[in-house]
Amino acid sequence: MSSLRLSRSIYDAMRAHGEQTYPHECCGALLGRFVPAEAACNEFGGWIVEANVRAGNTRTDSAHNRYQIAPIELVKIEREARSRGLDIAGFYHSHPDHPAQWSPTDFEEAHWLGCCYVITAVANGKATVTNSFFLAGLREEEKRFEQQTIELTGPGTELPGG
């Protein structure tokens, strides 16, 4: 199982974004570096996130339970990542009044193999549980979500709400 390592401030920023956009889904991207388990002496294997980038949810038909990042915004995010020597590590979004588990729509619309998808449940405007899922597989036909461990770095590293 791979892990997702990020600072407490990035974790809190994602959760706050979900609270601010409630009752609609928020969305954004995570920028970082992938470290294979072998390179880390098997102590850590996964994405190390160094920044999060908020994105606008362009869904107008059902923003309360769907999200979409405009392609032009995604290109800008990818350029920003490259300019910082980073990659797109994954994406995050919120589930207003729904569990922090991927939905069939989340799975259907996930195409960035090898990236993480972070979901925060926001109940009545308050972020509760945040989970991460790694999109594994070598081809679109083989893709699957695998639960990831979220590891926080820096001060205040306890995970609220699981």
C-alpha positions, -999 to +999 in steps of 0.1 A: +000+000+000+013+034-009+012+064+013+004+101+009+027+124+029+019+161+033+022+189+057-005+197+083-010+231+066-018+215+032-042+190+048-059+218+067-061+239+035-079+212+016-104+206+044-110+244+047-116+246+010-144+220+013-160+240+042-158+272+022-175+258-009-202+239+010-229+228-001-210+224-034-179+203-040-146+219-039-117+207-061-080+212-066-047+196-074-018+183-053+018+189-065+047+168-053+072+140-059+068+103-061+092+082-040+092+045-047+093+023-016+127+008-026+143+043-027+131+050+008+144+017+022+108+004+024+100+029+051+079+051+028+066+047-007+042+071-023+036+108-030+052+135-010+030+166-016+046+200-014+017+222-025-020+223-032-036+244-058-073+253-056-093+250-087-127+262-097-155+236-100-168+242-135-198+218-130-230+239-133-254+210-136-247+193-102-219+211-083-233+197-051-222+162-060-198+164-089-167+184-098-148+192-129-116+212-134-115+231-167-088+217-191-072+252-194-069+254-156-054+219-155-028+229-181-019+260-159-016+237-129+006+213-147+029+241-159+031+255-124+041+221-111+068+217-138+082+252-131+087+241-095+103+208-104+072+189-093+045+167-108+007+165-103+006+141-074-032+139-075-064+157-069-087+165-040-124+172-037-151+173-011-182+153-006-209+176+010-230+155+033-216+123+020-189+099+032-152+104+023-153+074+000-151+073-038-183+071-057-189+053-090-187+087-107-154+095-090-141+062-103-155+067-138-139+102-141-105+093-126-079+089-154-046+099-139-031+065-132-005+066-105-020+097-088-039+100-055-075+112-051-082+128-017-118+131-006-130+151+025-165+145+038-181+178+048-211+174+071-233+205+076-205+227+065-178+211+087-150+189+074-150+155+091-131+126+076-105+128+049-094+097+029-069+092+001-071+066-027-043+057-051-054+051-087-035+019-095-031+000-128-011+002-159-039+009-183-074+025-181-090-010-184-071-021-153-076+009-131-086+005-095-086+026-063-065+015-034-069+031+000-038+051+010-025+060+044-022+098+049+009+108+068+011+143+081+044+162+087+051+192+108+034+205+139+000+192+148+002+159+129-027+141+145-054+133+120-089+146+130-119+124+123-099+094+110 
